[in-house]
Amino acid sequence: MKRILVLFIWVAGILFPMGWFIQVSPVGYRLFNNLFSPQWMHVAMHTFLFAVLAALLMLNLYGRLAAHRAGWVVLALVFTAALLQEGIQLLSEQRVLHGDTFFDIGVDMMGGVLGLLTILGFRKVAEERVGRSLVQKK
């Protein structure tokens, strides 16, 4: 139950970014913009947010679905979240669809793949350790 709650909070944080809430304070908004306006920071944050999203999704789906199927489902859900986030931003900021939108979606998907591969890597290492410990006990 806790994992699902964390997942829902994370998705809400992705879909409704803090930049919107911080606009109330001019000082906070200026600080936020100075910190997150460089392109490298924008890419790093999108990558991080969607890597964690994929990891949380994988942790919630692993065991409920076969590992290979869970990976595809996670990537589809990450893609859906990326589309929703960009769609909400387009509507709320009354922007038009342009190259930056597709760039953000690509960065989001890269983050999703990194998160997915990280969880799969940790799972593989854990399974190998368990396998070795079972063999050593015999």
URFEN-V794485 format. One record per backbone hydrogen bond with DSSP energy under -0.5 kcal/mol. CO is the residue of the C=O (numbers start at 1). NH is the residue of the N-H. If there is no record, write none. Layout:
BEGIN
co=CO nh=NH
co=CO nh=NH
END
This chain:
BEGIN
co=1 nh=5
co=2 nh=6
co=3 nh=7
co=4 nh=8
co=5 nh=9
co=6 nh=10
co=7 nh=11
co=8 nh=12
co=9 nh=13
co=10 nh=14
co=11 nh=15
co=12 nh=16
co=17 nh=20
co=17 nh=21
co=18 nh=22
co=19 nh=23
co=21 nh=24
co=22 nh=25
co=24 nh=26
co=25 nh=29
co=26 nh=30
co=27 nh=31
co=28 nh=32
co=29 nh=33
co=30 nh=34
co=31 nh=35
co=32 nh=36
co=33 nh=37
co=38 nh=42
co=39 nh=43
co=40 nh=44
co=41 nh=45
co=42 nh=46
co=43 nh=47
co=44 nh=48
co=45 nh=49
co=46 nh=50
co=47 nh=51
co=48 nh=52
co=49 nh=53
co=50 nh=54
co=51 nh=55
co=52 nh=56
co=53 nh=57
co=54 nh=58
co=55 nh=59
co=56 nh=60
co=57 nh=61
co=58 nh=62
co=61 nh=64
co=61 nh=65
co=65 nh=63
co=66 nh=70
co=67 nh=71
co=68 nh=72
co=69 nh=73
co=70 nh=74
co=71 nh=75
co=72 nh=76
co=73 nh=77
co=74 nh=78
co=75 nh=79
co=76 nh=80
co=77 nh=81
co=78 nh=82
co=79 nh=83
co=80 nh=84
co=81 nh=85
co=82 nh=86
co=83 nh=87
co=84 nh=88
co=85 nh=89
co=86 nh=90
co=87 nh=91
co=88 nh=92
co=89 nh=93
co=90 nh=95
co=98 nh=101
co=98 nh=102
co=99 nh=103
co=100 nh=104
co=101 nh=105
co=102 nh=106
co=103 nh=107
co=104 nh=108
co=105 nh=109
co=106 nh=110
co=107 nh=111
co=108 nh=112
co=109 nh=113
co=110 nh=114
co=111 nh=115
co=112 nh=116
co=113 nh=117
co=114 nh=118
co=115 nh=119
co=116 nh=120
co=117 nh=121
co=118 nh=122
co=119 nh=123
co=120 nh=124
co=121 nh=125
co=122 nh=126
co=123 nh=127
co=124 nh=128
co=125 nh=129
co=126 nh=130
co=127 nh=131
co=128 nh=132
co=129 nh=133
co=130 nh=134
co=131 nh=135
co=132 nh=136
co=133 nh=137
co=134 nh=138
co=135 nh=138
END
